């Protein structure tokens, strides 16, 4: 298997396993870890080094010579982890002092103001910095992608990892209140794939991966929106 295909599959499958699965485990088992909850513990201990290693390895595999693209990539790469750090720290604080409703906020007084700040840093600034920059990184990989002679098995692996990646991305972005942007991003990816031709997109590993990712995002995102009437956060429905 080509190393690029392997890296794409590792990124897609790993994103689902390391970000979504810990949440499922917490929901099904009631697992609680103090003072940092289990999903956040996995996030900071494993997801960050995983993302650094895989994204940089994928960047090197494309041997990008265009300086402008390289600068944009590394700027987005830095912003992605800055956003992740802001989100992670603020989310930990927000979870510890979570408070909803006027009576609750009035009761805690100044603590309510700190919660508002933690909420803004976590749900607004952190998520937007993180996911907007991730969209740019994924778009760059799509634009520099090249055709490979792939077997049916390799296409199946890319398609399967694309399904898991699409599921992870729409769930994460809806929870992070950037679900609308994720749907717009998926439409852009779909248009670019249609522009290059579906048959040609299927010959390019990252294009095939993102084609499946975008289809999954659109199917789940639009269905979720239609059923609930809005892109309501999964945590509001499942109470986690």
C-alpha positions as CSV (number, residue, x, y, z in Angstrom):
1,X,0.0,0.0,0.0
2,X,1.2,3.5,-0.9
3,X,2.4,5.4,2.2
4,X,0.1,8.3,1.3
5,X,-3.0,6.1,1.3
6,X,-1.9,4.6,4.6
7,X,-1.5,8.1,6.2
8,X,-4.9,9.2,4.9
9,X,-6.5,6.1,6.3
10,X,-4.7,6.5,9.6
11,X,-5.8,10.1,9.9
12,X,-9.5,9.3,9.0
13,X,-9.9,6.2,11.2
14,X,-7.7,7.7,14.0
15,X,-9.8,10.9,14.2
16,X,-13.0,8.8,14.8
17,X,-11.4,6.4,17.2
18,X,-9.6,9.0,19.3
19,X,-12.2,11.7,19.4
20,X,-15.7,10.1,19.0
21,X,-15.1,6.7,20.7
22,X,-14.0,8.1,24.1
23,X,-17.2,10.1,24.2
24,X,-19.2,7.0,23.4
25,X,-17.3,5.1,26.1
26,X,-18.1,7.8,28.7
27,X,-21.8,7.7,27.7
28,X,-22.2,3.9,27.8
29,X,-20.2,3.2,30.9
30,X,-20.6,6.4,32.9
31,X,-16.8,6.6,33.1
32,X,-15.6,9.7,34.9
33,X,-12.1,10.8,35.6
34,X,-11.1,13.7,37.8
35,X,-10.2,16.5,37.5
36,X,-10.1,16.1,33.7
37,X,-12.9,14.1,32.0
38,X,-12.0,11.0,30.0
39,X,-12.5,12.3,26.5
40,X,-10.5,15.5,27.3
41,X,-7.7,13.3,28.8
42,X,-7.4,11.3,25.6
43,X,-7.6,14.5,23.6
44,X,-4.6,16.2,25.2
45,X,-2.5,13.1,25.8
46,X,-3.0,11.3,22.5
47,X,-5.0,13.3,19.9
48,X,-2.5,16.2,19.8
49,X,0.7,14.2,19.1
50,X,-1.3,12.0,16.7
51,X,-2.5,15.0,14.7
52,X,0.9,16.6,14.6
53,X,2.6,13.4,13.4
54,X,0.0,12.4,10.8
55,X,-0.7,15.9,9.4
56,X,3.0,16.7,9.1
57,X,3.8,13.3,7.6
58,X,1.0,13.8,5.0
59,X,2.4,17.2,4.2
60,X,5.9,15.8,3.6
61,X,4.5,13.0,1.4
62,X,3.2,15.6,-1.1
63,X,6.6,17.4,-1.3
64,X,4.9,20.8,-1.8
65,X,7.3,23.1,-3.5
66,X,5.0,26.2,-3.8
67,X,6.1,28.6,-1.0
68,X,2.7,30.4,-0.8
69,X,0.9,27.1,-0.3
70,X,3.5,26.0,2.3
71,X,3.2,29.3,4.2
72,X,-0.6,29.0,4.2
73,X,-0.4,25.4,5.4
74,X,1.9,26.1,8.3
75,X,0.0,29.2,9.3
76,X,-3.2,27.1,9.4
77,X,-1.4,24.3,11.2
78,X,-0.3,26.7,13.9
79,X,-3.7,28.3,14.3
80,X,-5.3,24.8,14.5
81,X,-3.3,23.9,17.6
82,X,-3.7,27.4,19.1
83,X,-7.5,26.9,18.7
84,X,-7.3,23.5,20.1
85,X,-5.4,24.7,23.2
86,X,-7.9,27.5,23.8
87,X,-10.8,25.2,23.4
88,X,-9.3,22.4,25.5
89,X,-8.5,24.6,28.5
90,X,-11.7,26.7,28.4
91,X,-13.8,23.5,28.0
92,X,-12.3,22.0,31.1
93,X,-13.1,25.1,33.1
94,X,-16.6,25.4,31.6
95,X,-17.5,21.8,32.4
96,X,-16.4,22.2,36.1
97,X,-18.5,25.3,36.6
98,X,-21.3,24.7,34.1
99,X,-24.4,26.7,35.0
100,X,-27.5,27.4,33.0
101,X,-30.5,29.6,33.7
102,X,-30.9,33.1,35.2
103,X,-31.3,31.9,38.8
104,X,-28.2,29.8,38.6
105,X,-26.2,32.6,37.1
106,X,-27.5,35.1,39.6
107,X,-26.6,32.8,42.5
108,X,-23.0,32.4,41.4
109,X,-22.5,36.1,40.7
110,X,-19.0,36.8,39.5
111,X,-18.4,33.1,38.8
112,X,-21.1,33.5,36.2
113,X,-19.0,36.1,34.4
114,X,-16.0,33.7,34.3
115,X,-18.3,31.0,32.9
116,X,-19.4,33.3,30.1
117,X,-15.7,33.9,29.3
118,X,-14.9,30.2,29.4
119,X,-17.9,29.5,27.2
120,X,-16.8,32.1,24.6
121,X,-13.2,30.8,24.6
122,X,-14.3,27.2,24.3
123,X,-17.4,27.2,22.1
124,X,-16.8,30.3,19.9
125,X,-13.2,31.4,19.6
126,X,-11.5,28.0,20.2
127,X,-13.7,26.0,17.9
128,X,-13.7,28.5,15.1
129,X,-9.9,28.8,15.1
130,X,-9.5,25.0,15.2
131,X,-12.0,24.0,12.6
132,X,-11.6,26.9,10.1
133,X,-7.8,26.1,10.0
134,X,-8.5,22.4,9.7
135,X,-10.8,23.1,6.7
136,X,-7.9,25.0,5.1
137,X,-5.4,22.2,5.7
138,X,-7.8,19.6,4.2
139,X,-8.5,21.9,1.2
140,X,-4.7,22.3,0.6
141,X,-4.2,18.5,0.6
142,X,-7.1,18.2,-1.9
143,X,-5.7,20.8,-4.2
144,X,-2.2,19.3,-4.3
145,X,-3.4,15.7,-4.6
146,X,-2.1,13.6,-7.4
147,X,-3.3,10.5,-9.2
148,X,-2.2,7.0,-8.0
149,X,-2.7,3.6,-9.4
150,X,-4.9,2.3,-6.6
151,X,-6.3,-1.2,-6.2
152,X,-10.0,-1.8,-5.3
153,X,-8.9,-2.7,-1.8
154,X,-7.1,0.6,-1.4
155,X,-10.2,2.5,-2.6
156,X,-12.3,0.6,-0.1
157,X,-10.0,1.5,2.7
158,X,-10.0,5.2,1.7
159,X,-13.8,5.1,1.3
160,X,-14.3,3.5,4.7
161,X,-11.9,5.9,6.4
162,X,-13.8,8.7,4.7
163,X,-17.1,7.6,6.1
164,X,-15.6,7.5,9.7
165,X,-13.9,10.9,9.1
166,X,-17.1,12.5,7.8
167,X,-19.0,11.2,10.8
168,X,-16.4,12.5,13.2
169,X,-16.2,15.9,11.5
170,X,-20.0,16.6,11.3
171,X,-20.5,15.5,14.9
172,X,-17.5,17.5,16.2
173,X,-18.4,20.6,14.2
174,X,-22.1,20.6,15.2
175,X,-21.1,20.1,18.8
176,X,-18.6,22.9,18.3
177,X,-21.3,25.2,16.8
178,X,-19.6,25.4,13.4
179,X,-21.9,22.8,11.8
180,X,-23.2,25.3,9.2
181,X,-19.6,26.1,8.2
182,X,-18.9,22.3,7.9
183,X,-21.8,21.8,5.6
184,X,-20.6,24.8,3.4
185,X,-17.1,23.3,3.4
186,X,-18.6,19.9,2.3
187,X,-20.4,21.6,-0.5
188,X,-17.2,23.3,-1.6
189,X,-15.3,20.0,-1.6
190,X,-18.1,18.3,-3.5
191,X,-18.1,21.1,-6.2
192,X,-14.3,20.8,-6.5
193,X,-14.5,17.1,-7.0
194,X,-17.3,17.5,-9.6
195,X,-15.2,20.1,-11.3
196,X,-12.2,17.8,-11.6
197,X,-14.6,15.0,-12.6
198,X,-15.8,12.2,-10.3
199,X,-13.8,9.6,-12.3
200,X,-10.6,11.7,-11.9
201,X,-11.3,12.3,-8.2
202,X,-11.5,8.5,-7.7
203,X,-8.0,8.2,-9.0
204,X,-6.6,10.6,-6.4
205,X,-6.4,9.3,-2.8
206,X,-7.2,12.4,-0.8
207,X,-9.8,13.5,-3.3
208,X,-11.6,10.2,-3.0
209,X,-11.3,10.4,0.8
210,X,-12.7,13.9,0.9
211,X,-15.4,13.1,-1.6
212,X,-16.8,10.4,0.7
213,X,-16.2,12.7,3.8
214,X,-18.2,15.5,2.2
215,X,-21.1,13.2,1.2
216,X,-21.3,11.8,4.8
217,X,-21.2,15.4,6.3
218,X,-24.0,16.5,4.0
219,X,-26.2,13.4,4.6
220,X,-25.9,13.5,8.4
221,X,-25.8,17.2,8.8
222,X,-28.8,18.0,6.6
223,X,-30.8,15.0,8.1
224,X,-29.9,16.2,11.7
225,X,-31.0,19.8,10.8
226,X,-34.2,18.6,9.2
227,X,-35.1,16.3,12.1
228,X,-34.4,18.8,15.0
229,X,-35.2,22.0,13.1
230,X,-31.6,23.3,13.8
231,X,-28.1,22.0,14.2
232,X,-28.6,21.4,17.9
233,X,-25.6,20.1,19.7
234,X,-25.5,16.3,20.3
235,X,-24.7,17.0,24.0
236,X,-28.0,18.7,24.4
237,X,-29.8,15.7,23.1
238,X,-27.7,13.0,24.8
239,X,-26.9,15.0,27.9
240,X,-23.2,14.7,28.2
